[in-house]
Amino acid sequence: MQETSETSAPEAALPVGRTDLPPGWLEVTSMDMDAQGVARKPDGKVVFIDGALPGEIVTANVHRKKNNWEAASLTEIHHESSQRVRPGCPNFGLHAGSCGGCKMQHLHVSAQVAIKQRVLEDNLWHLGKVKAETIMRPIEGPAWGYRFRARLSVRYVPKKDKVLVGFHERKSRYIADMETCKILPPHVDAMLLPLRGLIGSMQARDTCPQIELACGDEVTALVLRHLEPLSDADQSRLRAFAAEYGVQWWLQPKGPDTVHLLDEGGEPLAYGLPEFGIEMPFKPTDFTQVNPHINRVLVTRALRLLDAQKTERVIDWFCGLGNFTLPIATQARTVLGIEGSEALVARSRDNYVRNQSARGQGGELAPTSFVARNLFEMTPEMLFADGLADKWLVDPPREGAFALTKALADIHQARIGAEGAAPLSVDVPTWQPPQRIVYVSCNPATLARDAGLLVHQAGYRCVAAGVVNMFPHTAHVESMAVFERA
């Protein structure tokens, strides 16, 4: 259970709930990071209410009790929020069998963004003691049909004599019986029932637990996880489906490194960043952003905030396929991309070479190199070895960039002679920290932790922060923050 910032205050300072309501009625005042309404009883005890929205007065059924909080499910709304809307998908809800893929379809999308912005600001302050000098306008895009990547579970249910393809039910290991999904692209949504029929017709219907979706700008790839070798007849069924629905089948007999095309040839899977003249080929199991519409805006804003100049060297930490690295190379003097996965580094190099060769004279990318390194074990000495960089772009996974920001903080603390600072085993007097850092985050808690290090121990100001609604209708909070040397 994730508590909101309200619940972290000292007990004596906790506000109490309204006392003028009928017994059992609760006023919902906010929403937590799991998209649950947050209310308080008259004695101040917090109640997390599944399905309730801020501003509503409700009754709820408590199903879990702890000393400081209770978990409950909505039973009746006595005063409805003006932001409550009709869910766009028939699988959404609190009922048995409802899909667990979305948690906020009952809330107007603009209100979803406002709540995510508050989550970001609350985390920055309560976890990092940081307040951004400027709150940036949220990045928003299409609310439906946006999910170009998805992992769909598959199961043949003998009792029902049907195949289920989709996301898991809310708080359950069972697969939701869903015939449509409005957050998937329309052409993929239209394939859900045909996919059921396909798997149901296969000899391997009991041993195909998963289909992974990856859409590029032109190609839709489906990765079929199969636990036993596929018969020739089953492979023929896959080919017939691919021809009818215009998809590309990939097979995964074991781990991710075994993924391969059913049939060689065909168009490569790729997405474009047209503002920078970049095209990014990728494999269906590579990490790419789920929402390509938002990704294009995200890259554009990140580079505008980074403001790399032709005289500057930039490091892109956690560079992945080069989603930010290659656009940066259209603006900077030199670029270094650093990533933990050797396979992704190899793919980044290939993408750089491909894009470099496709550009005309005068439009060449800046000299760019890529390095594979464990970014969760960074040290000051490693930063010195990477050389001077005017600016950084940091785009870590959910775990954040603690080791990287800690190394930066350790250098600053040692150099200013802070009490208790660990001495540096080696110092390079000519090395200076980057003047600006643009940090793209998929977890506001780890962003807040790292922001606290940068602001309070590494000599930076948080000049701007804002949310990116990469995953509409879910409680997932993507965000961006900008730090400058104080």
BADOGU-462862 format. One line per field, with one value per residue (C-alpha): chain; x, z, y; residue in three letters. Coordinates in nm, 2 decimals. Each point is the difference from the previous one (the first is absolute). Layout:
<kolses>
chaine	c(A; ...)
X	c(X; ...)
Z	c(Z; ...)
Y	c(Y; ...)
residu	c(ALA; ...)
</kolses>
This chain:
<kolses>
chaine	c(A; A; A; A; A; A; A; A; A; A; A; A; A; A; A; A; A; A; A; A; A; A; A; A; A; A; A; A; A; A; A; A; A; A; A; A; A; A; A; A; A; A; A; A; A; A; A; A; A; A; A; A; A; A; A; A; A; A; A; A; A; A; A; A; A; A; A; A; A; A; A; A; A; A; A; A; A; A; A; A; A; A; A; A; A; A; A; A; A; A; A; A; A; A; A; A; A; A; A; A; A; A; A; A; A; A; A; A; A; A; A; A; A; A; A; A; A; A; A; A; A; A; A; A; A; A; A; A; A; A; A; A; A; A; A; A; A; A; A; A; A; A; A; A; A; A; A; A; A; A; A; A; A; A; A; A; A; A; A; A; A; A; A; A; A; A; A; A; A; A; A; A; A; A; A; A; A; A; A; A; A; A; A; A; A; A; A; A; A; A; A; A; A; A; A; A; A; A; A; A; A; A; A; A; A; A; A; A; A; A; A; A; A; A; A; A; A; A; A; A; A; A; A; A; A; A; A; A; A; A; A; A; A; A; A; A; A; A; A; A; A; A; A; A; A; A; A; A; A; A; A; A; A; A; A; A; A; A; A; A; A; A; A; A; A; A; A; A; A; A; A; A; A; A; A; A; A; A; A; A; A; A; A; A; A; A; A; A; A; A; A; A; A; A; A; A; A; A; A; A; A; A; A; A; A; A; A; A; A; A; A; A; A; A; A; A; A; A; A; A; A; A; A; A; A; A; A; A; A; A; A; A; A; A; A; A; A; A; A; A; A; A; A; A; A; A; A; A; A; A; A; A; A; A; A; A; A; A; A; A; A; A; A; A; A; A; A; A; A; A; A; A; A; A; A; A; A; A; A; A; A; A; A; A; A; A; A; A; A; A; A; A; A; A; A; A; A; A; A; A; A; A; A; A; A; A; A; A; A; A; A; A; A; A; A; A; A; A; A; A; A; A; A; A; A; A; A; A; A; A; A; A; A; A; A; A; A; A; A; A; A; A; A; A; A; A; A; A; A; A; A; A; A; A; A; A; A; A; A; A; A; A; A; A; A; A; A; A; A; A; A; A; A; A; A; A; A; A; A; A; A; A; A; A; A; A)
X	c(0.00; 0.15; -0.09; -0.03; 0.21; -0.28; 0.06; 0.37; -0.07; 0.05; -0.31; -0.08; -0.02; -0.23; -0.32; -0.33; -0.29; -0.32; -0.22; -0.32; -0.07; -0.24; 0.18; 0.21; 0.01; 0.34; 0.13; 0.27; 0.26; 0.28; 0.12; 0.31; 0.25; -0.21; -0.29; -0.20; -0.20; 0.13; -0.24; 0.03; -0.23; -0.10; 0.29; 0.25; 0.06; 0.07; -0.23; 0.11; -0.31; 0.02; -0.22; -0.05; 0.10; 0.12; -0.30; -0.24; -0.20; -0.03; -0.06; 0.24; 0.05; 0.32; 0.18; 0.34; 0.10; 0.33; 0.09; 0.04; -0.22; -0.28; -0.06; -0.35; -0.21; -0.26; -0.36; -0.20; 0.06; -0.21; 0.16; 0.17; 0.31; -0.05; 0.31; -0.15; -0.06; -0.14; 0.29; 0.08; 0.06; -0.25; 0.27; 0.07; -0.16; 0.00; -0.21; 0.13; 0.19; 0.07; 0.33; 0.30; 0.17; -0.15; -0.08; -0.13; -0.25; -0.27; 0.18; 0.02; 0.34; 0.08; -0.06; 0.22; 0.28; -0.06; 0.02; 0.32; 0.15; -0.09; 0.16; 0.32; 0.01; -0.09; 0.28; 0.26; -0.09; -0.06; 0.27; 0.26; -0.08; 0.01; -0.23; 0.03; 0.04; -0.24; -0.27; 0.00; -0.32; -0.09; 0.08; -0.32; -0.12; -0.27; -0.18; -0.11; 0.18; 0.34; 0.15; 0.24; 0.17; -0.18; 0.05; -0.32; -0.05; -0.15; -0.18; -0.23; -0.27; -0.14; -0.31; -0.11; 0.15; 0.14; 0.33; 0.06; 0.24; 0.05; 0.11; -0.05; -0.31; 0.03; 0.20; -0.01; 0.22; -0.29; -0.03; -0.29; -0.26; 0.04; -0.11; 0.11; 0.27; -0.03; 0.35; 0.15; 0.03; -0.33; 0.15; 0.13; -0.32; -0.18; 0.23; -0.08; -0.28; 0.17; 0.31; -0.22; -0.12; 0.35; 0.14; -0.31; 0.06; 0.36; 0.13; 0.22; -0.29; 0.09; 0.37; -0.01; -0.02; 0.07; -0.01; 0.21; -0.10; 0.24; -0.12; 0.22; -0.10; -0.07; 0.04; -0.20; 0.20; -0.14; 0.23; -0.14; 0.14; -0.03; 0.12; 0.01; 0.12; -0.28; -0.12; 0.01; -0.38; 0.01; 0.27; -0.22; -0.29; 0.22; 0.10; -0.36; -0.09; 0.30; -0.11; -0.36; 0.07; 0.33; 0.22; 0.35; 0.04; 0.30; 0.05; 0.14; 0.07; 0.20; 0.15; 0.00; 0.32; -0.17; -0.25; 0.01; -0.22; -0.23; 0.10; 0.30; -0.05; -0.26; 0.01; 0.21; -0.17; 0.08; -0.14; 0.09; 0.09; -0.07; 0.08; 0.36; 0.01; 0.06; -0.13; 0.04; -0.01; -0.06; -0.07; -0.35; 0.15; 0.22; -0.11; -0.18; -0.26; -0.35; -0.15; 0.17; -0.22; 0.12; 0.36; 0.04; -0.11; 0.21; 0.32; -0.07; -0.06; 0.30; 0.23; -0.15; 0.07; 0.34; 0.08; 0.32; 0.23; 0.24; 0.28; -0.11; 0.06; -0.31; -0.03; -0.32; -0.02; -0.22; -0.01; -0.17; -0.04; 0.10; -0.35; 0.15; 0.36; -0.05; -0.21; 0.26; 0.26; -0.19; 0.08; 0.31; 0.38; 0.05; -0.22; 0.06; -0.27; 0.03; -0.23; 0.01; -0.09; 0.26; -0.27; -0.16; 0.34; 0.06; -0.34; 0.07; 0.32; -0.19; -0.27; 0.27; 0.17; -0.32; -0.12; 0.33; 0.02; -0.36; 0.08; 0.11; 0.32; -0.02; -0.25; 0.23; -0.04; 0.26; 0.27; -0.17; 0.13; -0.18; 0.12; -0.15; 0.03; -0.18; -0.16; -0.10; 0.36; 0.13; 0.28; 0.16; 0.31; -0.22; -0.15; 0.35; 0.10; -0.30; 0.14; -0.16; -0.36; -0.18; -0.34; -0.16; -0.32; -0.10; -0.28; 0.02; -0.24; -0.23; 0.29; 0.12; 0.36; 0.11; 0.36; 0.05; -0.14; 0.18; 0.34; -0.07; -0.10; 0.31; 0.23; -0.17; 0.00; 0.37; 0.10; -0.18; 0.14; -0.34; 0.00; 0.01; 0.06; 0.19; 0.34; 0.04; 0.26; 0.09; -0.11; 0.03; 0.01; -0.10; -0.31; -0.32; -0.36; -0.24; -0.16; -0.35; -0.17; -0.33; -0.14; -0.28; -0.17; -0.25; -0.02; -0.06; 0.13; 0.35; 0.01; -0.08; 0.28; 0.25; -0.12; 0.07; 0.36; 0.05; -0.15; 0.12; 0.34; 0.11; -0.04; -0.30; -0.33; -0.32; -0.10; -0.30; -0.21; -0.32; -0.19; -0.02; -0.33; 0.16; -0.26; -0.35; -0.26; 0.27; 0.16; 0.35; 0.18; 0.26; 0.18; 0.29; 0.21; 0.28; 0.29; 0.26; 0.32; -0.07)
Z	c(0.00; -0.11; 0.23; -0.12; 0.13; 0.25; 0.19; 0.06; 0.23; 0.38; 0.15; 0.21; -0.31; -0.19; -0.11; 0.10; -0.23; -0.02; 0.31; -0.15; -0.23; 0.08; 0.16; -0.25; -0.26; -0.11; -0.19; -0.25; -0.01; -0.22; -0.20; 0.06; -0.24; -0.04; -0.12; 0.33; 0.15; 0.34; 0.28; 0.38; 0.27; 0.27; 0.22; -0.28; -0.11; -0.38; -0.22; -0.35; -0.22; -0.33; -0.26; 0.19; -0.14; 0.17; 0.10; 0.04; 0.31; 0.01; 0.21; -0.03; 0.11; 0.20; -0.08; 0.16; 0.32; 0.13; 0.30; -0.21; -0.31; -0.14; -0.36; -0.13; -0.32; -0.11; 0.07; -0.06; -0.12; 0.19; -0.17; -0.34; -0.13; -0.30; -0.14; 0.00; -0.35; -0.17; -0.05; -0.37; 0.03; 0.10; 0.19; 0.24; 0.35; 0.35; -0.09; 0.00; -0.32; -0.08; -0.17; 0.21; -0.29; 0.08; 0.34; -0.09; -0.29; 0.23; 0.04; -0.27; -0.17; 0.08; 0.37; -0.03; -0.11; 0.28; 0.26; -0.16; 0.02; 0.37; 0.06; -0.16; 0.21; 0.32; -0.06; -0.08; 0.32; 0.25; -0.12; -0.14; 0.18; -0.35; -0.16; -0.37; -0.08; -0.30; -0.06; -0.37; -0.19; -0.02; -0.31; -0.13; -0.30; -0.12; 0.29; -0.20; -0.24; 0.13; 0.13; -0.28; 0.24; 0.22; 0.15; -0.05; 0.21; -0.18; 0.15; -0.13; 0.26; -0.05; 0.22; -0.22; -0.32; -0.09; -0.02; 0.19; -0.13; 0.19; 0.33; 0.35; 0.20; 0.28; 0.29; -0.15; -0.18; -0.24; -0.35; -0.06; -0.25; -0.22; -0.36; -0.05; 0.14; -0.08; 0.11; -0.27; -0.36; -0.18; -0.24; 0.29; 0.20; -0.30; 0.01; 0.35; -0.09; -0.31; 0.22; 0.23; -0.30; -0.13; 0.33; 0.05; -0.34; 0.07; 0.12; 0.24; 0.16; 0.35; -0.03; -0.12; 0.31; -0.14; -0.31; 0.02; -0.22; -0.16; -0.25; -0.21; -0.24; -0.28; 0.15; 0.27; 0.16; 0.22; 0.20; 0.09; 0.31; -0.05; 0.25; -0.26; -0.36; -0.24; -0.26; -0.37; 0.01; 0.28; -0.19; -0.30; 0.21; 0.12; -0.36; -0.11; 0.29; -0.09; -0.36; 0.10; 0.27; -0.13; 0.30; 0.04; 0.22; 0.22; 0.21; 0.35; 0.09; 0.32; 0.14; -0.17; -0.18; -0.20; -0.16; -0.38; -0.31; -0.11; -0.36; -0.09; -0.21; 0.00; 0.12; 0.31; 0.32; 0.05; 0.13; -0.11; 0.17; -0.31; 0.17; 0.02; -0.32; 0.20; -0.06; 0.28; -0.10; 0.30; 0.09; 0.14; 0.35; 0.01; 0.24; -0.18; 0.13; 0.01; -0.14; -0.32; -0.02; 0.34; -0.06; -0.29; 0.21; 0.29; -0.20; -0.15; 0.34; 0.16; -0.27; 0.02; 0.38; -0.05; -0.26; -0.12; -0.21; -0.28; 0.24; 0.27; 0.10; 0.14; 0.18; -0.03; 0.30; -0.03; -0.37; -0.11; -0.38; -0.03; 0.02; 0.14; -0.11; -0.37; 0.01; 0.24; -0.27; -0.24; 0.23; 0.21; -0.08; 0.13; 0.19; 0.22; 0.06; 0.30; 0.06; 0.22; -0.28; -0.24; -0.25; 0.01; -0.04; -0.31; -0.13; 0.08; -0.20; -0.30; 0.02; 0.01; -0.31; -0.19; 0.07; -0.07; -0.34; -0.08; 0.06; -0.27; -0.01; 0.26; 0.21; 0.16; 0.36; 0.25; 0.08; 0.25; 0.19; 0.21; 0.31; 0.20; 0.38; 0.32; 0.08; 0.35; 0.11; -0.10; 0.19; -0.01; -0.16; -0.29; -0.05; -0.03; -0.25; -0.22; -0.04; 0.00; -0.13; -0.01; 0.04; 0.09; -0.09; 0.25; -0.08; 0.25; 0.06; 0.31; 0.23; -0.08; -0.03; 0.37; -0.06; -0.27; 0.20; 0.32; -0.19; -0.11; 0.36; 0.14; -0.22; 0.09; 0.38; -0.01; -0.19; 0.23; 0.30; 0.15; 0.34; -0.02; -0.38; -0.12; -0.15; -0.37; -0.09; -0.30; -0.11; -0.34; 0.05; -0.36; 0.03; 0.06; 0.05; -0.28; 0.00; -0.08; 0.05; -0.15; 0.19; -0.16; 0.26; 0.00; 0.38; 0.20; 0.32; -0.13; -0.19; 0.33; 0.18; -0.27; -0.01; 0.37; -0.06; -0.29; 0.18; 0.36; -0.06; -0.36; -0.04; -0.24; -0.02; -0.12; -0.25; -0.15; 0.03; -0.16; -0.09; -0.32; -0.05; -0.17; 0.14; 0.00; 0.22; 0.21; 0.32; -0.15; 0.03; -0.25; 0.06; -0.09; 0.21; -0.09; 0.23; -0.04; 0.20; 0.28)
Y	c(0.00; 0.33; 0.29; 0.35; 0.28; 0.09; -0.32; 0.06; 0.30; -0.04; -0.16; 0.31; 0.21; -0.22; 0.17; -0.16; -0.10; 0.19; -0.05; 0.14; -0.30; -0.29; -0.30; -0.19; 0.27; 0.12; 0.31; -0.09; 0.27; -0.14; -0.29; -0.22; -0.15; -0.31; 0.21; -0.06; 0.28; 0.12; 0.09; 0.04; -0.12; 0.25; -0.12; 0.07; -0.36; -0.03; -0.21; -0.09; -0.06; -0.18; 0.17; 0.33; 0.34; 0.32; 0.22; -0.28; -0.10; -0.37; -0.31; -0.29; -0.36; -0.04; -0.32; 0.05; 0.18; 0.12; 0.22; 0.31; -0.07; -0.20; -0.13; 0.00; -0.03; 0.25; -0.10; 0.32; 0.36; 0.26; 0.30; -0.06; 0.17; 0.23; -0.18; -0.34; -0.13; -0.31; -0.25; -0.04; -0.38; -0.26; -0.20; 0.28; 0.00; -0.14; -0.31; -0.35; -0.08; 0.37; 0.07; 0.12; 0.19; 0.34; 0.16; 0.35; -0.03; 0.13; 0.33; 0.27; -0.01; 0.36; -0.08; -0.30; 0.22; 0.25; -0.28; -0.14; 0.35; 0.02; -0.35; 0.13; 0.32; -0.19; -0.25; 0.27; 0.18; -0.28; -0.24; 0.24; 0.33; 0.16; 0.25; 0.07; 0.37; -0.04; -0.26; -0.09; -0.05; -0.37; -0.19; -0.16; -0.20; -0.24; -0.16; -0.31; -0.23; 0.11; -0.32; -0.12; -0.25; -0.25; -0.35; -0.19; -0.32; -0.30; -0.30; -0.28; -0.06; -0.35; 0.06; 0.28; -0.15; 0.34; 0.17; 0.33; 0.26; 0.32; 0.16; -0.15; 0.07; 0.26; -0.14; -0.35; -0.25; -0.08; 0.14; 0.24; -0.13; 0.31; 0.02; 0.36; 0.23; 0.37; 0.10; -0.23; 0.14; -0.06; -0.25; -0.21; 0.04; -0.15; -0.30; -0.11; -0.24; -0.13; -0.07; -0.21; -0.19; -0.05; -0.13; -0.22; -0.17; -0.08; -0.33; 0.20; 0.19; -0.13; 0.10; 0.36; 0.22; 0.34; 0.23; 0.32; 0.29; 0.25; 0.25; 0.21; 0.28; -0.25; -0.35; -0.18; -0.28; -0.28; -0.21; -0.34; -0.17; -0.38; -0.26; -0.29; 0.00; 0.10; -0.24; 0.07; 0.03; 0.26; 0.20; 0.00; 0.14; 0.28; 0.08; 0.01; 0.23; 0.23; 0.02; 0.09; 0.25; 0.15; -0.10; -0.13; -0.31; -0.05; -0.32; -0.03; -0.37; 0.09; 0.32; 0.35; -0.08; -0.28; 0.23; -0.03; 0.06; -0.27; 0.08; 0.21; 0.31; 0.27; 0.36; 0.07; 0.11; 0.37; 0.33; 0.35; 0.33; 0.22; 0.33; -0.12; -0.21; -0.31; -0.35; -0.26; -0.37; -0.23; -0.36; -0.08; -0.09; 0.32; 0.27; 0.28; 0.24; -0.13; 0.31; 0.13; 0.31; 0.11; -0.12; 0.24; 0.30; -0.12; -0.02; 0.35; 0.16; -0.18; 0.13; 0.35; 0.00; -0.15; 0.27; -0.17; 0.22; -0.08; 0.07; -0.24; -0.36; -0.18; -0.34; -0.20; -0.23; -0.32; 0.07; -0.32; -0.01; 0.36; 0.15; 0.33; -0.06; 0.03; 0.31; 0.16; -0.09; 0.24; 0.29; -0.06; -0.01; -0.36; -0.25; -0.30; -0.25; -0.23; -0.30; -0.31; -0.25; -0.11; -0.10; 0.34; 0.17; -0.21; 0.10; 0.37; -0.01; -0.16; 0.26; 0.28; -0.14; -0.05; 0.35; 0.16; -0.17; 0.12; 0.36; 0.24; 0.20; 0.28; -0.19; -0.25; -0.11; 0.11; -0.26; -0.24; -0.29; -0.26; -0.19; -0.29; 0.04; -0.09; 0.33; -0.12; -0.02; 0.35; 0.17; 0.34; -0.15; -0.14; 0.35; 0.15; -0.27; 0.09; 0.35; 0.34; 0.04; 0.33; -0.16; -0.33; -0.18; -0.27; -0.24; -0.29; -0.29; -0.01; -0.05; 0.35; 0.13; -0.01; -0.12; 0.26; 0.29; -0.12; 0.00; 0.36; 0.09; -0.17; 0.21; 0.32; -0.08; -0.09; 0.31; 0.24; -0.18; -0.09; -0.15; -0.38; 0.00; -0.30; 0.10; -0.07; -0.27; 0.21; 0.35; 0.16; 0.38; 0.07; -0.21; 0.19; -0.12; 0.06; 0.34; -0.14; -0.34; -0.10; -0.30; -0.21; -0.22; -0.28; -0.01; 0.33; -0.16; -0.08; 0.33; 0.18; -0.20; 0.09; 0.36; 0.03; -0.11; 0.24; 0.30; -0.05; -0.17; 0.05; 0.38; 0.01; 0.19; -0.17; 0.26; -0.18; -0.32; -0.13; -0.32; -0.19; -0.19; -0.30; -0.24; 0.15; -0.17; -0.17; 0.12; 0.00; 0.33; 0.10; 0.33; 0.23; 0.23; 0.25; 0.07; 0.28; 0.07; 0.24)
residu	c(MET; GLN; GLU; THR; SER; GLU; THR; SER; ALA; PRO; GLU; ALA; ALA; LEU; PRO; VAL; GLY; ARG; THR; ASP; LEU; PRO; PRO; GLY; TRP; LEU; GLU; VAL; THR; SER; MET; ASP; MET; ASP; ALA; GLN; GLY; VAL; ALA; ARG; LYS; PRO; ASP; GLY; LYS; VAL; VAL; PHE; ILE; ASP; GLY; ALA; LEU; PRO; GLY; GLU; ILE; VAL; THR; ALA; ASN; VAL; HIS; ARG; LYS; LYS; ASN; ASN; TRP; GLU; ALA; ALA; SER; LEU; THR; GLU; ILE; HIS; HIS; GLU; SER; SER; GLN; ARG; VAL; ARG; PRO; GLY; CYS; PRO; ASN; PHE; GLY; LEU; HIS; ALA; GLY; SER; CYS; GLY; GLY; CYS; LYS; MET; GLN; HIS; LEU; HIS; VAL; SER; ALA; GLN; VAL; ALA; ILE; LYS; GLN; ARG; VAL; LEU; GLU; ASP; ASN; LEU; TRP; HIS; LEU; GLY; LYS; VAL; LYS; ALA; GLU; THR; ILE; MET; ARG; PRO; ILE; GLU; GLY; PRO; ALA; TRP; GLY; TYR; ARG; PHE; ARG; ALA; ARG; LEU; SER; VAL; ARG; TYR; VAL; PRO; LYS; LYS; ASP; LYS; VAL; LEU; VAL; GLY; PHE; HIS; GLU; ARG; LYS; SER; ARG; TYR; ILE; ALA; ASP; MET; GLU; THR; CYS; LYS; ILE; LEU; PRO; PRO; HIS; VAL; ASP; ALA; MET; LEU; LEU; PRO; LEU; ARG; GLY; LEU; ILE; GLY; SER; MET; GLN; ALA; ARG; ASP; THR; CYS; PRO; GLN; ILE; GLU; LEU; ALA; CYS; GLY; ASP; GLU; VAL; THR; ALA; LEU; VAL; LEU; ARG; HIS; LEU; GLU; PRO; LEU; SER; ASP; ALA; ASP; GLN; SER; ARG; LEU; ARG; ALA; PHE; ALA; ALA; GLU; TYR; GLY; VAL; GLN; TRP; TRP; LEU; GLN; PRO; LYS; GLY; PRO; ASP; THR; VAL; HIS; LEU; LEU; ASP; GLU; GLY; GLY; GLU; PRO; LEU; ALA; TYR; GLY; LEU; PRO; GLU; PHE; GLY; ILE; GLU; MET; PRO; PHE; LYS; PRO; THR; ASP; PHE; THR; GLN; VAL; ASN; PRO; HIS; ILE; ASN; ARG; VAL; LEU; VAL; THR; ARG; ALA; LEU; ARG; LEU; LEU; ASP; ALA; GLN; LYS; THR; GLU; ARG; VAL; ILE; ASP; TRP; PHE; CYS; GLY; LEU; GLY; ASN; PHE; THR; LEU; PRO; ILE; ALA; THR; GLN; ALA; ARG; THR; VAL; LEU; GLY; ILE; GLU; GLY; SER; GLU; ALA; LEU; VAL; ALA; ARG; SER; ARG; ASP; ASN; TYR; VAL; ARG; ASN; GLN; SER; ALA; ARG; GLY; GLN; GLY; GLY; GLU; LEU; ALA; PRO; THR; SER; PHE; VAL; ALA; ARG; ASN; LEU; PHE; GLU; MET; THR; PRO; GLU; MET; LEU; PHE; ALA; ASP; GLY; LEU; ALA; ASP; LYS; TRP; LEU; VAL; ASP; PRO; PRO; ARG; GLU; GLY; ALA; PHE; ALA; LEU; THR; LYS; ALA; LEU; ALA; ASP; ILE; HIS; GLN; ALA; ARG; ILE; GLY; ALA; GLU; GLY; ALA; ALA; PRO; LEU; SER; VAL; ASP; VAL; PRO; THR; TRP; GLN; PRO; PRO; GLN; ARG; ILE; VAL; TYR; VAL; SER; CYS; ASN; PRO; ALA; THR; LEU; ALA; ARG; ASP; ALA; GLY; LEU; LEU; VAL; HIS; GLN; ALA; GLY; TYR; ARG; CYS; VAL; ALA; ALA; GLY; VAL; VAL; ASN; MET; PHE; PRO; HIS; THR; ALA; HIS; VAL; GLU; SER; MET; ALA; VAL; PHE; GLU; ARG; ALA)
</kolses>
